[in-house]
Amino acid sequence: MLSDLEVDLDVDLDEELRRLLDDERTVVNHYMTKRAIMRGLVDGTPGRALCGEVFTPSSHGGGEVSDRRAIVCPTCQTIYNTLTKE
């Protein structure tokens, strides 16, 4: 059973997004609180994204940018849009 903030990823993804997520050159960016980002950058403390992914934020964005494709995590995007509705 999914909570109010969890999203069934299989329902929202189209074929193009699935292809991008399967590509190893794709970098997925996540939403997390400013506090979690700063703690990660300053102390190296892992933080939790809106989707539940736990990782340590970095300022370099995951390596060589020129050969990578960056997308926003669809689950984080959906949750963020839900939280920012008026």
Legacy VTK file of the C-alpha trace (Angstrom):
# vtk DataFile Version 3.0
C-alpha trace
ASCII
DATASET POLYDATA
POINTS 86 float
0.000 0.000 0.000
1.319 3.459 -0.913
1.224 6.403 1.480
-0.072 9.808 0.361
3.428 10.967 -0.662
4.592 7.756 -2.339
4.069 7.383 -6.062
3.819 4.182 -8.066
6.694 4.784 -10.480
5.384 2.281 -13.040
2.146 4.209 -13.465
3.719 7.585 -14.274
6.633 6.656 -16.529
6.354 6.627 -20.276
8.592 4.619 -22.587
11.069 7.451 -23.300
11.647 8.075 -19.603
12.184 4.364 -18.999
14.809 4.362 -21.760
16.570 7.349 -20.200
16.567 5.755 -16.764
18.080 2.571 -18.203
20.885 4.522 -19.906
24.015 4.500 -17.710
24.919 8.011 -18.920
21.751 9.461 -17.399
22.179 11.344 -14.136
19.033 11.530 -12.000
18.691 14.682 -9.902
16.575 14.553 -6.755
14.741 17.080 -4.589
15.816 17.340 -0.949
15.645 20.030 1.722
18.142 22.891 1.682
19.312 21.763 5.104
20.056 18.232 3.871
21.930 19.618 0.859
24.070 21.908 3.008
24.845 19.167 5.541
25.919 16.933 2.686
28.125 19.571 1.101
29.724 20.736 4.364
29.874 17.591 6.514
29.457 14.825 3.951
26.318 13.649 5.737
23.912 11.602 3.582
20.423 13.038 3.158
17.072 11.672 2.038
15.415 12.907 -1.150
11.644 13.317 -1.380
11.425 9.950 -3.144
13.262 8.194 -0.303
16.634 7.813 -2.026
19.503 8.301 0.440
22.734 9.790 -0.887
25.394 12.377 -0.137
24.940 15.533 -2.227
27.984 16.794 -4.068
28.796 20.031 -5.840
30.360 18.350 -8.871
27.162 16.702 -10.068
28.488 13.199 -10.603
31.407 13.534 -12.959
31.989 14.628 -16.535
28.901 16.582 -17.561
29.419 16.664 -21.336
28.613 12.983 -21.921
25.784 12.701 -19.383
22.067 13.417 -19.578
20.482 14.960 -16.494
16.832 14.383 -15.646
14.785 15.105 -12.541
13.618 12.059 -10.605
9.968 11.648 -11.656
8.900 10.583 -8.154
10.600 13.602 -6.544
9.023 15.874 -9.177
5.533 14.507 -8.529
5.888 14.848 -4.758
7.359 18.362 -5.076
4.492 19.433 -7.341
2.000 18.046 -4.814
3.659 19.919 -1.950
3.873 23.227 -3.823
0.251 23.341 -5.065
-1.646 26.390 -3.901
LINES 1 87
86 0 1 2 3 4 5 6 7 8 9 10 11 12 13 14 15 16 17 18 19 20 21 22 23 24 25 26 27 28 29 30 31 32 33 34 35 36 37 38 39 40 41 42 43 44 45 46 47 48 49 50 51 52 53 54 55 56 57 58 59 60 61 62 63 64 65 66 67 68 69 70 71 72 73 74 75 76 77 78 79 80 81 82 83 84 85
